[in-house]
Amino acid sequence: MRNVQFVALFTCVLTGLVFSASAQDCEFRNEFGESNLNGGGEAVAAAMAMLPSMGINNVPAMFQGPYATWDINSDGIPDKDQFELLTTLLCLPEGVQHPLLDVAAMKEGFDANLALYWNLVDVVFDNEADIVALAPQAKAVGHQLRIAVNSRGYRNRPLDPGVFLDQVIPELWEGKTYGELADTLYELGADIEYLILKGLYGSPTSLLRTTLVNDLTAAFVAAAMGLDDTLLTELFGVASFSSLQSGLLLTTLDWDFLIDLFALYGLNAGQAAVFGDAFSALDVPDDFVPDPDEDVSYYEWNGIFYDDVYLLGDIEDLIASVLDDLLPFTMPVRVVHASPDLGAIAICQDAATFIGDLAFKDISGYEAASAWQPDFQYEFGLIHQGGDCLLPLLSDSFDLDNTSTLVVLNRAINPEFLMVGDDLEMSRTGHARIRFLNASPDAEPLTLTGQVNGAAAAPLFSDIAFKNVTGYTEVVPGIYTLGFTTGDKSNKALPQEQIVLNAGSVYTVFAMGLSENMEMAVNADTEPGTVTVTADPVRTSFFAGESVQFTAVCSPELTPVSYAWLRNGVALPGETGAELSIPSLAAADGGSYTVIVEAGVANVVGRVQVSASAPAIQVIKPVVSIVGRRELASGEDLRLNAVVSGGATVLSYNWTWADGPLPGISTTDPQLVILSVDSERRGSYRVEVEVALPGYPSVRKLVAAEVYVRIDLVPMPAASLIALGLLFAVLFVAGGMRVQKKVS
């Protein structure tokens, strides 16, 4: 029956009305006479088709397939035909009446709903740059507020009117709790970061901007609202508008009130105040979310097909359920590869690589893991690097409430997942926080021992079995020498490790590998701030005699109080400034340079410490020596070799003779060769060698050596010496005989 009525109405419009304006003159048709409403539908369909390639697979059924097949309200009439009829009605000249419909009221209602669409979209995109900039802050402050409301026991406490500047709780927030407020702030930041990550938001060419900030899409949505009252929920659910809408309604929060309530329970007052000021400065009008009783225009342009269907649908249901079908919950998760013989691995989510290319002992950074409805479980799969996520070696799902670490444990024959919750809040009493996880599959229960600044201390953790993780404990900051013992506590499991534990930082110590070659990994999970060490010049190799200057640069949240510099873990006396200068490097100056900075941080009792090391440097002192005979006889060959030691890269050689040039002789080889020398070639021979630093071919210097070569006359051959001796003997005998004759 509906199809018959539609055909009747469509025929009436096309044949029973005469209007003067051509299709090209109507704002709802393009230059080719095609409906802009259907053009918008094509644009939305194209955008929906792109979502699976971005990792968004739960596209609602009403938006799947080519636009020509869409039937949003499932009435058997293609949407493109219904919108062609609506386009014709909208293009009727002013004053034309229709026997079945109030065309003027229909146009007025369409325009009103079009305005509602643009009001909704403009708020999100006019504030886009500020929203993107605020996303990490919203996530961080939301995370702090989660911890604070839990610590104070306010998780399920209804919001007080004082939370809002006008002392009135908005309708959408009536009956909501402090926990829901914290979750909304966190999810606002997380959802925006997710949209940015997927290329959906945050740039002039993002999919959301190009699709939604579009006249064609606006016309399509304004028309399609009346076909199904869930259309906006489904459409904007793809775009994560629920978090944006609910979150942007919180621009009227009284942050002074919240800071007073929770500053002592984990909310950073300074960070919250800065975020609150920036958040409140967003340009969000009071009517950002339409009031269904006052703003929405209800009319029945398609009333011939429907009973009591209005154009926009239920605004409250829209705001409450935008994210239900498409966007997931997210939670920061990192991965630790602690399986000693498994090889390189990757972790999968949603049939795609989540974190990949992890070797044994690698600890990844935190990434946003996804949990989809209806159960909102975080599912992970383990594969070899380069493997197929659809064929995991191991898969499991977890219910996560906070930032977590996924540890891949055990041997390759039987890998396991261990999910560990992370508490990254820093100590507020000037201590470091540390915990221990035994990930060595065949080790006995381990005890973590430590010396502090060279002095013996009680064990940090005792008898921790494989797959067990301790809670966090607070320790005094300092230079720790950490080690493991097993059994009777006298059997050392591995060599000790030296590490700086800084005040305000949070650490996890891992025991990894098999017991016969166990290793320790110490990871700084979070720090109250950061310090970096820069070197001038920026190199890791230097020639002896060069100068170098190291500079400690702290992040803005830190107020440095003192500095201490160490070389290879040993304090350098008197070096207590932000800079460490070495005017003339010697071989003993090679090694690793570390700075420990004591600093103040807002809302932290006492001081915190941060530390950082520059890349280790090596100091090279190249030496050239000349090897070869230095005393020759005339006629012998002169052979001198230049030998360079010290680790530099040799670039060239140049031999010279103090008494003149060496024509016809190669002087640029490591060996100088002069055949059959005579006494005129005696004198000083010098070699100059140009060398460069390894890895820095432009940093060069000359080193030289010189020797004196003596060349004597040719010695008489042995036979000649014998003959000469015989001659002297004969002459001596003959002379003696003459003497005897004279005597006689």
C-alpha positions in Angstrom: 0.0 0.0 0.0 2.9 2.4 0.8 4.4 1.9 -2.6 1.1 2.7 -4.3 0.7 5.9 -2.2 4.3 6.9 -3.0 3.8 6.5 -6.7 0.6 8.5 -6.5 2.2 11.3 -4.7 5.3 11.3 -7.0 3.0 11.4 -10.1 1.0 14.2 -8.6 4.1 16.3 -8.0 5.6 15.7 -11.4 2.4 16.0 -13.5 -0.1 18.1 -11.5 2.1 21.1 -10.8 3.5 23.7 -13.1 6.4 25.7 -11.8 8.5 28.4 -13.5 11.9 27.7 -12.1 14.2 25.2 -13.9 16.0 22.4 -12.0 19.3 24.3 -12.4 17.9 27.3 -10.6 17.1 25.2 -7.4 19.7 25.2 -4.6 18.9 21.6 -4.0 20.0 20.4 -7.4 23.4 20.6 -9.1 24.2 22.0 -12.5 23.2 18.8 -14.1 19.8 18.7 -12.4 20.8 16.0 -9.9 19.5 16.0 -6.4 22.0 17.4 -3.8 20.2 15.2 -1.2 21.2 12.1 -3.2 24.7 13.6 -3.8 25.1 13.8 0.0 23.9 10.2 0.3 26.6 9.1 -2.2 29.2 11.0 -0.2 28.2 9.4 3.1 28.1 6.0 1.4 31.7 6.5 0.1 32.9 7.6 3.5 31.3 4.5 5.1 33.0 2.3 2.6 36.4 3.6 3.7 35.9 2.9 7.4 36.9 -0.8 7.3 40.3 0.1 5.9 40.8 2.3 8.9 40.0 -0.5 11.3 36.4 0.5 11.9 34.4 -2.6 11.0 31.0 -2.2 12.7 29.4 -0.1 10.0 25.6 -0.1 10.6 23.6 -2.2 8.2 21.6 0.9 7.1 24.9 2.4 5.7 26.3 -0.7 4.0 26.5 -1.3 0.3 26.0 1.1 -2.6 23.8 4.1 -1.9 21.4 3.1 -4.6 20.4 0.1 -2.5 19.9 2.0 0.8 16.5 1.8 2.4 17.0 3.4 5.8 13.5 3.0 7.0 13.0 -0.5 5.5 9.8 0.5 3.8 10.6 -1.1 0.4 11.1 2.3 -1.3 14.8 3.2 -2.2 15.9 6.3 -0.4 17.2 7.8 -3.6 13.6 7.8 -4.9 12.1 9.3 -1.8 14.8 12.0 -1.8 14.2 12.7 -5.5 10.6 13.5 -4.5 11.6 15.6 -1.5 14.1 17.5 -3.8 11.2 18.3 -6.2 9.0 19.5 -3.3 11.8 21.7 -2.0 12.4 23.2 -5.4 8.7 24.2 -5.9 8.5 28.0 -6.5 7.4 30.2 -3.6 3.7 30.2 -3.0 2.9 27.0 -4.9 0.4 24.9 -3.0 0.2 21.1 -2.9 -3.1 19.2 -2.5 -1.7 16.8 0.0 1.2 18.6 1.8 1.8 22.0 3.4 4.9 22.8 1.2 5.7 26.0 3.1 5.7 24.2 6.5 7.7 21.4 5.0 10.4 23.8 3.7 10.4 25.7 7.0 10.9 22.4 8.9 13.6 21.2 6.6 15.5 24.5 7.0 15.1 24.3 10.8 16.6 20.9 10.9 19.3 21.8 8.5 20.2 24.6 10.9 20.3 22.1 13.8 22.7 19.9 11.8 25.0 22.8 11.1 24.9 24.0 14.7 25.9 20.6 15.8 28.7 20.2 13.3 30.0 23.7 13.4 30.7 23.5 17.2 32.9 20.4 16.7 34.8 21.7 13.7 35.0 25.4 14.5 36.7 24.3 17.7 38.7 21.6 16.0 42.2 22.9 16.6 41.5 23.6 20.3 39.8 20.2 20.8 42.8 18.4 19.2 45.2 20.4 21.5 43.1 19.6 24.5 42.7 15.9 23.9 45.8 14.8 25.7 45.0 17.1 28.6 41.4 15.8 28.8 42.7 12.3 28.9 45.4 13.0 31.5 43.0 15.1 33.8 40.3 12.5 33.3 42.7 9.8 34.4 43.8 11.8 37.4 40.1 12.5 38.3 39.3 8.7 38.0 42.0 8.0 40.5 41.0 10.9 42.8 37.3 10.0 42.9 38.2 6.4 43.6 40.6 7.4 46.3 38.1 9.6 48.0 35.3 7.1 47.6 33.2 9.4 45.3 33.0 6.9 42.4 29.3 6.4 42.8 28.4 9.7 44.5 25.9 11.8 42.5 27.3 15.1 41.2 26.8 18.1 43.4 25.3 21.3 41.8 28.5 23.1 42.7 30.3 21.1 40.1 28.8 23.5 37.5 29.5 27.3 37.5 25.8 28.2 37.5 25.1 25.7 40.4 22.6 23.9 38.1 23.2 20.4 36.8 22.4 20.2 33.1 19.6 17.8 32.1 22.0 15.4 30.4 24.0 15.1 33.6 21.1 14.8 36.1 21.6 11.7 38.2 25.2 11.1 36.9 28.1 10.4 39.3 31.6 11.7 39.8 32.9 8.5 38.3 30.9 9.1 35.1 32.2 12.6 35.0 35.8 11.4 35.2 35.1 8.7 32.6 33.6 11.2 30.2 36.6 13.5 30.4 39.0 10.5 29.9 37.0 9.1 27.0 36.7 12.5 25.4 40.4 12.7 25.2 40.8 9.0 24.2 38.2 9.2 21.5 39.6 12.3 20.0 43.1 10.7 19.9 41.5 7.6 18.3 39.9 9.8 15.6 43.1 11.6 15.0 45.0 8.3 14.8 42.6 6.9 12.3 42.7 10.0 10.1 39.1 10.8 10.9 39.6 14.1 12.7 42.1 16.8 13.3 43.2 17.9 9.8 41.7 19.8 6.9 41.6 16.6 4.9 40.2 14.3 7.6 37.4 12.0 6.6 35.0 13.5 9.1 35.6 17.1 8.0 35.4 16.4 4.2 32.2 14.3 4.7 30.3 16.2 7.4 31.4 19.8 6.7 29.7 19.5 3.3 26.5 21.0 2.0 25.5 17.8 0.2 25.9 15.8 3.4 23.9 18.4 5.4 21.0 18.2 2.9 21.0 14.4 3.0 21.0 14.2 6.8 18.3 16.9 7.2 16.2 14.9 4.8 17.0 11.4 6.2 16.2 12.3 9.8 12.6 11.7 9.1 13.1 8.3 7.6 14.5 6.7 10.7 14.8 8.3 14.1 18.1 6.4 14.7 19.8 7.8 11.7 21.8 10.6 13.5 22.7 8.1 16.2 24.1 5.7 13.6 25.7 8.4 11.4 27.4 10.3 14.2 28.2 7.2 16.1 30.8 6.6 13.4 32.3 9.9 14.2 32.4 9.6 17.9 30.1 12.6 18.3 28.7 11.2 21.5 31.9 11.8 23.5 32.4 15.2 21.8 28.8 16.3 22.5 28.7 15.0 26.1 32.2 16.3 26.7 31.7 19.7 25.3 28.7 20.2 27.5 31.2 20.2 30.4 32.6 23.6 29.4 30.7 25.1 32.4 32.4 22.9 35.0 33.7 24.8 38.1 37.3 23.6 38.2 38.0 25.4 41.4 35.3 23.3 43.1 36.7 20.1 41.6 40.3 21.0 42.6 39.2 21.7 46.2 37.5 18.3 46.3 40.3 16.2 44.8 43.7 17.9 44.8 44.8 15.9 47.8 43.6 12.6 46.2 45.5 12.6 42.9 44.2 15.5 40.8 47.1 17.8 39.7 45.7 21.2 40.6 48.0 23.1 38.2 47.3 20.9 35.3 43.5 20.8 36.0 43.4 24.6 36.3 45.2 25.1 33.0 43.0 22.5 31.3 39.8 24.0 32.8 40.6 27.5 31.6 41.4 26.3 28.1 38.3 24.0 28.0 36.0 26.7 29.3 37.3 29.0 26.6 35.9 26.8 23.8 33.2 28.5 21.7 30.2 26.3 22.6 26.8 27.9 22.5 24.1 27.1 25.0 21.9 25.5 22.3 24.7 23.2 21.1 22.5 20.2 21.8 18.9 20.9 20.6 16.0 20.8 23.0 13.5 18.3 21.6 10.6 20.3 23.0 11.7 23.8 21.9 14.1 23.5 19.0 13.1 20.5 16.9 10.6 21.1 14.0 8.1 18.3 13.8 6.4 17.9 10.5 5.2 15.1 8.3 6.4 15.8 4.8 6.4 12.0 4.4 3.4 11.5 6.6 1.6 9.8 3.7 3.9 6.8 4.5 4.3 7.1 8.2 2.2 7.6 11.3 3.5 10.3 13.7 7.0 10.4 12.4 8.9 13.7 12.9 12.0 14.8 11.2 14.7 14.8 13.8 14.0 11.9 16.1 14.6 11.7 19.8 17.5 14.0 20.7 18.0 12.5 24.1 18.4 9.0 22.7 20.7 10.4 20.1 23.1 11.9 22.6 23.0 8.9 24.8 23.7 6.2 22.2 26.0 7.7 19.5 29.0 5.5 20.3 27.0 2.3 21.0 27.5 0.6 17.7 30.8 1.8 16.2 33.6 3.2 18.3 35.3 1.1 21.0 36.4 1.7 24.5 40.2 2.3 24.6 42.8 1.7 27.2 46.6 2.3 27.1 48.4 -1.1 26.9 52.1 -1.9 26.4 53.7 -5.2 25.7 56.7 -6.9 27.3 58.4 -9.7 25.4 59.7 -12.1 28.2 59.7 -15.4 26.3 63.4 -16.3 25.9 63.2 -18.6 22.9 60.1 -17.4 21.0 61.9 -15.1 18.6 60.5 -11.8 17.3 56.8 -11.4 17.9 53.8 -9.1 17.3 50.6 -8.6 19.2 47.3 -8.4 17.2 44.0 -6.7 17.8 41.0 -6.7 15.5 42.8 -8.9 13.0 45.6 -6.3 12.6 49.0 -5.7 14.2 48.6 -3.8 17.4 52.3 -3.7 18.5 54.9 -5.5 16.4 58.6 -6.3 15.9 59.4 -7.0 19.5 62.5 -9.0 20.3 63.2 -10.8 23.6 63.5 -8.3 26.5 61.8 -5.5 24.4 59.3 -3.3 26.3 57.0 -1.3 24.0 55.4 2.1 24.6 51.8 2.4 25.5 49.3 2.2 22.7 45.5 2.5 22.7 43.9 -0.9 22.8 40.3 -1.3 21.7 37.4 -3.1 23.2 34.1 -3.4 21.2 30.6 -3.9 22.3 28.7 -5.8 23.5 31.1 -7.2 26.1 33.8 -4.6 25.8 36.6 -7.2 26.3 40.1 -6.4 25.2 41.2 -9.3 23.0 44.8 -9.9 22.0 46.5 -12.4 19.7 50.2 -13.5 19.6 52.0 -14.2 16.4 55.5 -14.5 15.2 56.7 -11.3 13.5 55.3 -11.3 10.0 52.7 -13.9 10.8 49.0 -13.9 10.1 46.8 -12.2 12.8 44.0 -14.6 11.8 46.1 -17.6 12.9 47.5 -16.6 16.3 49.7 -18.8 18.4 47.8 -17.7 21.4 44.7 -15.5 22.0 42.9 -14.2 25.1 40.6 -11.5 26.2 40.7 -9.3 29.3 38.5 -6.9 31.2 40.7 -3.8 31.7 39.9 -0.9 34.1 43.2 1.0 33.8 46.5 1.3 32.0 48.0 -2.2 31.7 51.0 -4.2 30.7 50.6 -7.4 28.6 53.6 -9.7 29.3 54.4 -12.6 26.9 55.7 -15.3 29.2 57.1 -18.9 29.2 58.9 -21.0 26.6 58.1 -21.0 22.9 56.4 -24.4 23.3 53.8 -23.0 25.7 53.6 -19.2 25.6 51.3 -17.4 28.0 49.8 -14.0 28.5 50.0 -12.2 31.8 48.0 -9.0 32.1 49.2 -6.6 34.8 47.5 -3.4 35.9 49.8 -0.4 36.1 49.6 2.4 38.7 51.6 5.2 37.2 50.9 7.8 39.9 54.1 9.2 41.4 54.9 9.3 45.0 54.0 12.7 46.6 56.5 12.3 49.4 59.8 12.5 47.6 60.2 8.7 47.1 60.5 6.4 44.2 58.0 3.6 43.6 59.1 0.2 42.5 57.7 -3.3 41.9 59.1 -6.6 40.7 57.8 -9.2 38.2 59.5 -12.6 37.9 59.3 -13.6 34.2 62.0 -16.2 34.3 60.2 -19.5 33.5 62.6 -22.0 35.2 63.9 -19.9 38.0 63.3 -20.6 41.7 61.5 -17.9 43.7 63.6 -14.8 43.5 64.6 -12.2 46.1 65.4 -8.7 44.9 68.3 -7.2 46.9 69.7 -3.7 46.7 72.5 -1.5 48.0 71.6 2.1 48.3 74.4 4.6 47.6 76.9 1.9 48.5 75.3 0.9 51.8 73.6 -2.5 52.4 69.8 -2.5 52.6 67.1 -5.0 53.4 65.7 -7.0 50.4 63.2 -5.0 48.4 61.1 -8.1 47.6 61.4 -11.7 48.8 60.6 -15.1 47.3 58.7 -14.0 44.2 57.7 -17.0 42.1 57.5 -17.2 38.3 54.5 -15.2 36.9 54.1 -13.3 40.1 54.2 -9.5 40.3 54.5 -7.5 43.5 52.7 -4.4 44.5 54.5 -1.1 44.4 56.7 -0.1 47.3 58.1 3.3 48.0 61.9 3.6 48.4 64.3 6.4 49.1 65.8 7.7 45.9 69.5 7.1 45.1 72.0 5.0 43.2 70.9 1.4 43.7 72.9 -1.8 43.0 70.2 -4.4 42.4 70.6 -8.1 42.3 68.7 -11.4 42.6 69.2 -14.2 45.0 67.6 -17.6 45.1 67.1 -20.4 47.7 69.0 -19.6 50.9 69.5 -16.0 49.7 73.3 -16.5 49.3 73.1 -17.9 45.8 73.4 -15.0 43.4 71.3 -15.5 40.3 73.0 -13.0 38.1 75.5 -10.1 38.2 74.3 -7.0 39.9 73.0 -4.0 38.0 73.5 -0.3 38.9 70.6 2.1 38.4 69.5 5.5 39.6 66.0 5.4 41.2 64.7 8.9 41.1 62.2 10.5 43.5 58.8 10.8 41.9 59.4 8.1 39.3 57.7 4.6 39.0 59.7 1.6 38.1 59.2 -2.1 37.2 62.0 -4.6 37.6 61.7 -7.7 35.4 63.7 -11.0 35.8 63.9 -12.4 32.2 65.5 -15.4 30.6 66.3 -18.9 31.8 68.0 -19.3 35.2 71.4 -20.2 33.6 71.7 -16.8 31.9 69.0 -14.7 33.6 68.9 -11.0 32.9 67.5 -8.0 34.7 65.5 -5.3 33.0 64.6 -2.1 34.9 62.0 0.1 33.2 61.0 3.6 34.2 57.2 3.4 33.7 56.6 7.0 34.4 58.5 10.1 35.6 57.4 13.4 37.1 59.2 15.2 34.4 62.1 14.7 32.0 65.7 15.8 31.7 67.7 15.4 28.6 71.5 15.7 28.2 72.8 17.4 25.1 76.4 17.5 24.0 78.3 20.2 22.2 79.6 19.1 19.7 77.0 16.4 19.1 79.3 13.4 18.7 80.1 10.2 20.4 83.8 10.2 19.4 86.4 12.8 20.2 90.1 13.3 19.6 92.2 13.6 22.8 92.6 17.3 23.5 89.3 18.4 22.1 86.7 20.0 24.3 83.1 19.0 25.0 80.2 20.5 27.0 77.2 18.6 28.3 74.0 20.5 29.2 71.1 19.3 31.3 67.7 20.5 29.9 64.6 20.0 32.1 61.0 19.8 31.0 58.8 22.8 31.9 57.0 21.2 34.8 60.2 20.9 36.8 61.9 23.6 38.8 65.6 22.5 39.1 67.2 22.9 42.5 70.5 21.1 42.2 72.5 19.0 39.7 75.0 16.2 40.2 77.1 14.8 37.3 78.5 11.3 37.2 81.0 9.6 34.8 80.5 5.8 34.6 78.4 5.9 37.8 81.0 7.8 39.8 80.2 11.3 41.0 82.4 14.1 39.6 83.5 16.4 42.5 82.5 20.0 42.2 80.3 19.4 39.1 76.9 20.7 40.4 75.7 23.0 37.7 73.5 22.6 34.7 76.5 22.3 32.5 79.6 20.1 32.5 82.6 21.3 30.5 85.7 19.3 29.8 88.2 21.7 28.1 90.7 19.0 27.0 89.6 15.4 26.8 91.9 12.6 27.9 91.5 8.9 27.4 90.2 8.5 30.9 87.4 10.9 30.1 85.7 8.3 27.9 82.5 6.7 29.0 78.9 7.5 30.0 77.9 10.8 31.6 74.8 11.0 33.7 73.1 14.0 35.4 70.8 13.7 38.4 68.5 16.7 38.8 66.7 17.4 42.1 63.6 19.5 41.3 60.3 20.8 42.6 57.0 19.8 41.0 53.6 21.4 41.7 51.4 19.6 44.2 54.2 17.2 45.2 55.4 17.3 48.8 59.2 17.6 48.9 61.3 17.3 45.8 61.6 14.8 42.9 64.6 13.6 41.0 65.1 12.9 37.3 68.1 11.6 35.6 69.4 11.1 32.1 72.6 10.0 30.4 74.2 11.2 27.2 75.3 8.6 24.7 78.6 7.2 25.8 81.7 8.9 24.3 85.1 7.5 23.4 88.2 9.5 23.4 90.7 8.6 20.7 94.4 9.4 20.7 95.8 8.3 17.3 99.6 7.6 17.2 101.8 6.9 14.2 105.1 5.2 14.4 107.7 4.3 11.8 108.9 0.7 11.6 112.0 -0.3 9.5 115.8 -0.4 9.5 117.4 2.9 10.2 121.0 1.9 9.5 121.8 0.8 6.0 124.9 0.4 3.7 125.1 1.9 0.3 123.3 -0.3 -2.2 120.7 -1.7 0.2 116.9 -0.9 -0.1 115.3 1.5 2.3 111.9 0.3 3.5 110.0 2.3 6.1 106.4 1.4 7.3 103.9 3.9 8.9 101.9 2.1 11.6 98.8 4.0 13.0 97.3 2.9 16.3 94.5 4.4 18.6 91.3 3.6 16.6 91.1 6.4 14.1 90.2 6.0 10.5 93.3 6.6 8.2 92.6 8.8 5.2 96.0 9.5 3.7 99.8 9.3 4.0 102.5 11.7 3.0 106.3 10.9 3.2 108.9 13.7 3.0 112.7 13.8 3.2 114.3 16.6 5.1 117.1 17.1 2.5 114.9 17.5 -0.6 112.2 16.0 -2.9 111.8 12.3 -3.6 111.2 12.2 -7.4 110.0 9.0 -8.9 109.2 7.5 -5.5 105.6 6.9 -4.1 105.2 9.0 -1.0 101.4 8.4 -0.4 101.5 4.7 0.6 101.8 3.3 4.1 105.3 2.0 3.1 108.1 4.2 1.7 110.4 2.2 -0.5 113.7 3.5 -2.1 115.8 0.9 -3.9 119.6 0.7 -3.7 120.2 3.8 -1.7 123.6 5.5 -1.4 125.1 7.7 1.3 123.4 10.8 -0.2 120.0 9.4 0.9 120.9 9.6 4.6 118.9 12.0 6.7 115.5 12.5 8.4 112.4 10.9 6.9 108.9 12.1 8.1 105.4 10.7 7.5 102.2 12.8 8.1 99.0 10.8 8.4 95.6 12.4 8.1 93.0 10.5 10.2 89.3 10.9 11.0 87.0 10.0 13.9 85.1 6.8 13.3 81.6 7.7 12.1 82.6 11.4 11.6 84.7 11.6 8.4 84.7 15.4 8.4 86.4 15.6 11.8 90.1 15.2 11.0 93.6 15.8 12.3 97.2 15.1 11.3 99.6 12.9 13.2 103.3 12.6 12.3 106.4 10.7 13.1 110.1 11.1 12.0 113.2 9.0 12.0 116.8 9.5 11.0 118.3 7.0 8.5 122.1 6.4 8.4 123.7 5.1 5.2 127.4 4.1 5.2 129.9 3.3 2.3 129.8 -0.2 0.8 131.7 -2.7 3.0 134.7 -4.7 1.4 133.7 -8.2 0.5 134.9 -11.1 2.7 137.2 -12.6 -0.1 138.9 -9.2 -0.5 139.5 -9.0 3.2 141.1 -12.5 3.2 143.4 -11.6 0.3 144.3 -8.3 1.9 145.2 -10.2 5.1 147.4 -12.6 3.2 149.1 -9.7 1.5 149.9 -8.1 4.8 151.2 -11.4 6.2 153.5 -12.0 3.2 154.8 -8.4 3.5 155.3 -8.9 7.2 157.3 -12.2 6.7 159.3 -10.7 3.8 160.2 -7.7 5.9 161.3 -9.9 8.7 163.7 -11.9 6.5 165.4 -8.7 5.3 166.0 -7.6 8.8 167.6 -10.9 9.7 169.9 -10.7 6.7 171.1 -7.3 7.7 171.8 -8.5 11.2 173.7 -11.4 9.9 
